[in-house]
């Protein structure tokens, strides 16, 4: 009888060990989409070995676009990607069956930066505006900022430039008149003498700008892996907010920021705007749906696009 009990305990313990080993032996591919502090939680989790701590072997990839990241998820090439609320919602309205499992920023942490001679947003009528891609968070932020001054899309020219640093490069070269940039690039633009016409995070609405998403099919088949990824991500966000020296190290190495003052600016902005606990805002998702022209968005509910149970589990346990 004692042997049978001992054998049962051994089998149970071994099964937990094999579960951890299986998670570690099967790399989880996570896509980061932009050179921005908005994705600091994943960068911190990798730098501080928080994925390893949670029994994961994670490969961070860079596909510079929410829409392309979503396509890679649907093709089974990656498990998770950062994505903005608009792209996630539009994909689901077309049948993608995605779920946002953790929130990064529920504000659009972008600045509309312009040439020094441009004093008001209204002065951008007839000008060239740089964004990353049509339909991206930079595009949504540009539309909001320009629209706040009464400008319509027909009043200016949008130029997609793929990556946020490219927008600064084009502005410095005189190829565009203004552009939407996130930290640290907006701080670099300020330092170079360009003017901030609007801080969209401060002046704009609550809006799901950056979140972590995956497919509901993946969640169903890999619930424990999703739980571990969300936990490691949340720990990364918490460390970013509470361990400044580690955060500055990440900003220097991952975001390639050498200047101390720009590191500080990037840290201060995202310390305020990174969500912890990392919930995706329902109010912010409702704002996303209100912006989408697809008729199906009018009857959709915020919860149709979210799976917050993993964050809620952490929150209930006090982040542990």
Beta strands, then each sheet from edge to edge (+ up, - down):
strand 1: 28-32
strand 2: 58-62
strand 3: 80-83
strand 4: 98-105
strand 5: 111-114
strand 6: 128-131
strand 7: 157-160
strand 8: 178-181
strand 9: 195-199
strand 10: 210-215
sheet 1: 2+ 1+ 3+ 10- 4+
sheet 2: 7+ 6+ 8+ 5- 9+
end
